[in-house]
Amino acid sequence: MASIAVAFANVDLENRQLVERFVPRLSAQLSAGDFIGGDEVASFEATIARLHEVEHAVAVNSGTDALRLTMKALGVAPGTTGITVSNTFVASVGAMVAHGVRPLLVDVDEDENIDVEALAKIITPQTGVVIAVHLRGLPAKIEAIRELCRANDVVLIEDCAQAVLATSGGVPVGGFGAAGCFSLHPLKNLGGCGDGGVVTTNDAELAAELRLLRNHGLRDRDTVVSWGENSRLDSLQAGLLNVKLAYLEEWTKRRQDLARIYDERLSGLPLLAAPRNDDSTHVYHRYVIRTDRREALRTHLTEAGIQTAIHYPTPIHRQPAAQDGSLDLAPGGLPRTEEQSTRILSLPLHPALTEEQVRLVADEVERFFA
């Protein structure tokens, strides 16, 4: 096998470059014994709220808990139906199942995000929540989805796990629905050195309830006012994330600049480059192309030392866990979801890549099709 010329991800390098900034932060926390809550968490929440132009941000221990606790805090009733897509990471559906909501999966549009027309056809009085995923860092048609949910009195939650700093119509994601739920997994555009998540909202009551739920329902050390659980973002992770926040906008621009090179170099080839919408800011958590010759192209790139991935090769409704009848599908099935899953291929794209490496990938893609 060829040596690796272009790595698909490079989290280790990203973190090594920041070690000199991490160490003083961690040292101060270790010396102070400040491990739960405190200034680092409060500072992180305030910065996330400012960047996403919302009133409140509540840090939790994962993106999955962000979704699940938000449904609980909003009073989404177990037993109702929750609508989302099948071409995303399993957490979007797993959070519904954990909360007792029955997932109904709807097909996607050509941009790989939720098909608004298909969504409109399946909302019923039994629909308790819509989770709109902003896949790969490209916002869904969130304004249309919001209006549809409002008209039907359905809770809208944005799954922003892959879309930190993305905007739709000039407005950051995370503030269109009742809440936006972000993952801080190490591989995300803003990733910790472990799991983490955060919820954004303009609803003060929701934010207050989430703060209770994440901390055992404690109003203070000795007073439990509701039955919560332990879903706190620890202070050490928040400190590391605060260091990374200083670079987030620079890293995002880097992703966009590298994506433009792919756009230019891959145009004219017999493939579909990463989709985009004119009124949206894409933050390129992934750069995904579509081709009928995916497996052959992937083999060619691997032999050239270029790592690739597939996000995601098996839609959620085709997973073994889904074969027990726990999921419903939109009428007519999910033809676009299934077709896209056989053709998608994620090319390397992260801030540590050089322009030379991106051009090398493009060279090999051109060579394959030639």
N, C-alpha and C positions, 0 to 999 in steps of 0.2 A: 504493500500500500504506500502511496506517495506520502511524504511528510506534509504536515499542515502548512500551507502557504497563507490561507485566509481562514481564521477561526470564526465560527458562527457567532459566538458570544465571547466576551472577554471581561467578565466581572472581576476576576482576580487582578488583572492589570488596573482596572478602574480603582479598586480598593488600595492596591499598592501605591498608586500615585497620590493617595490622600492620607497615607499612614501618618505623615508628619503633622497633619492637621487633626487626625483622629486622636492621637495619643494624649495631647494635653487635655482634650475634652474628657476622655475617659478617665484620665488620672484625677482630674478635679472631682468627677462624680464618685469614683472609688474612695477618695479621701473623705468626701463629705457624707458618704453612705446614702446618697440620693438616688434610689433605684426605682421607686414607684411614684409616678406623677411628678410634680415639681416643675421647675422653670423650663427645663428642656422640652417637656411635653407641651406645656402651655405655649412656648415660643414656636414649636413646630405647628401646632394647631392654628395659631394666629397667622403664620406665613402662608399656610395652605389656604386659609379663608381669604386672605388678601389676593393671592394669585388667581383664585377662582371667583373672585368678586361676589362672595357670599358673606353672610353675617356670622356663620358659625362653622367650626370644624371640630369633630370629635374623633380622637385617635383610639383605635382598638387593636386587637392582636392579629387580625388578618383581614383580607378582603372578603373572605367568606363570611366571617362574623359581622363585617360591616353590612352585608346584605341581609343576613338572618336577623340581627338585632334591630335593623331598621324596619323590617316587616313587623317584628314584634312591637316595637315602639309606636308604630303607626296604627296598630290595631288591625292589621290584615288578618282576617279570620281563618284559622285552620279549617280545612274542608272546602274552601273556595278554590277557584282556578287561578293559576298564575301563568301568564303568557310570556314566553321568551323564545330565543332561537336555539337551534341544535348544533350550530357550527362554531361554538365557542368553547372555552374551558368549562369543565364540568361543574365548577363552583356555582355558576349561575342557576343551574337546576338543583344542585345538591343543597343549596341554601333553602330553596323552596321546600324540598322534601323534608329537610330537617325541621322546618317550621310547620309542617303538616298541610302545606298547600299542594294541590295537585297540578303538576306542570302540563301545560298545553303548548306544544311547540309549533311555531309558525315558520313559514318559508322566508327566505331572504331575497333581496333584490340583486341587481347586477353589481352593486357596490359592496356586496357581501354582508350588508347590514339588514335589519328587519324590513320586510316588505310592508309598507304602510297600508296599501290596498288590501293585502291579505289579512293584516291585523284588523282592519275595520270590519271584515266579514265574520270574525270569530269572537269579538267581544260580546258578552251576554251579561245579564244581571247577576250571573254566578261568578263573573270575573272579579277577583279581589285585587289583583296587582298586575301591572305590566313592568317587566324588567327589560329596559332597552339597552342593549350592549353597543358600545362604541368600539367596534372590532378593529384591532391592529393600530389604533390611534386615529382612525377616521370616524368623526361623529356620524351617528345615524341621523336620519331626517327628523331631528328631535322636536322641532317646532310643530310639525304636522302630527307627530305622535302625542305631544302634549295636548294639542287641541282636541284630538280624538279621545284621549283619556278624560279630559275635562268634560266633554260633551256626554260621556257615559258614566261620569262620577266614579272613575277607577283610579286608584293610586298609581302614580308613575315613579319608578325608581330608575335612575341611570346607573348602569354598570360601567364605571369609568376606569376599570382595573388597568386597561391598556392605553388610557387617553389623558394622562395628566398634561395640562396646558393646552389641550386641543380646544378649538373654538368652533361655534356654528353661528353664522351671521355676525361674527365679531364678538360673540358672547361666550365666555368659557363654559365648557361642560361642567356638570355638577350642580348647576343652579336652575335647570329647566324643570326638573321633577320635584317631588317632595324632598328628595335627597339624592346625592351622588355618592357612590361607593367605590373607593379606590383601593387597590392592592399595592402593598409596598414590598412584595416579594423581591429577592435579590436580582431577578432577571428583568424587572420592570424598568421603565425609563427613570423613575425615581425609586430605587430599591435599597432596602436596608441590608444588614448583614444577618438576616434572619427574617422571620415572618413579621408582618405588620399590615395595618389597614387604617383608613380614615374615612369618615362620613362628612360630606359638606351639605349644608342646608341653610335656608333663610328662616326656618321655623324655630323660634326660640324654645317653644314647648317640646318639640321633638329633640332638640339638642340636649335639653335638661333631662329628658327621659333616657336618652342614650347614655348620658354620663352616669345616671343611676344604674342602668342595666349592666354596663360594663364593669361595675364595681360592687357587685353583690347586692345592689339595691340600697346601698348605704348612703344616708343623708349626711351622717358624720360617723365617727369611728364606732359608736355604740348604738346607732339608731337605724334599723332596717325599715324602709318605708315601702319597698316592693321586693318581689322575688327576682333577683338578678343573678349574675354569674361573674366569673373572672374572665374578662376579655380586655385587659388593659394593654396598651403599648408601653413597654418598659422604658425607663428613662435613658438607659444606655443606648438602646436603638434610636430613640428620639434624638439623642446627642449626635449620633453618626449621621442621621438623616438631616439634621440641621446643617452639618458641614456640607453635605451633598446639595442641599437646596441652593447654596450659593452658586452652584455650577449648572443648575437644572436648565435655565434658559439658554445658556451657552451650548450645553449638550443637545438640547432640542433643535437649535439652529443647525448644529453639526449634522444631526440625523437628516434634516430637511435638505441641506446642501448635498449630502451624499446621495439622497434619494433622487435629486435632480440629475445627477450624473447617470444613475441607472435609467431614468426616464429618457434622457437624450440618447444614450448608447443603445438602448433596447428598442427604441422606436423603429418601426419598419420590419422587425423580426416577426415570425409567425407565432406570437404569443401575446397574451394580455398583460400589460404592466400593471403595477399597483393602482387600484381604482382611487379616484378622488372626486370630490364635489366642489363646484365653483365657489360656494359660499362658506366653505369650511377650511379650517387650518388643520392639516394632517400632521401628527407628531411622529408617525412612522415607528411605532413599537416594533412592527415587522414590515419588511418590504416583500410582498407576496406577488408572484407572477402566476399565470395560469397557462398551461400548455397540455396538449394531448399526448405529448411525448415526455411526460414528467419523469418516469422511472429511468428512461435512457439518459435524459439530461442530467439527472441527479448522479447517475453512475459516472458519466463523463466528468462532472465537476469534482466528484470524490477522487477520481483517478488523477485529477490535476491538483489535488491537495486543498480543495475548497469545500469547506463544511456547509451543509444545508440542513434544513429541517422541514417538517410538514405541520402546519398549524390550522386544522387538526385532521389527521388522516381518517379518523372514524367519528362521524357525527354522534352526538350524545344518544340519539334514539337508536343507534346501532350498537351501542355498548352492551356488554353482557348484563350489566345491572338493570338495563332498561327492558329486558325481555320478560319481566315478570308482570307486565301489564300496568306498571305504575305511571307510564307516560301516555298522554294523548297526542295525536298529531292533528294539525290543521286539515280541514277537508281537502282532499286531493293530494295529500301527502306533502313531501318536501322535495320536489324535483330539482329545484335550483341548488338547494343545499347538497343533495347527493351528487349532482353533476360537478359542482365546484370542488367537492372533497376529493374527487379522483384526479383533479388537474392542478391543484394549488401546490406551490413550492416556495418556501421562504428562503430568500437569499441573505447572505450576511449583511447586517446593517447595525452598527453601534458606534458610539462616539470615539472609541479607540481605533477604529479603522482609518487607514490613510486613503487619500484619493487614489493613490497608485494601486492599492489593493482592490478598491471598487472597480477600477478600470481593468484590472486583471480578471476579476469575475466576469465583467462584461465581455472581455476578449474571448474568454472560454465559452460563454453562451453563444457569441457570434460564430466561433469556430465550430461548435456543435451543429448549429443550423446550416452552416455552409457545407 
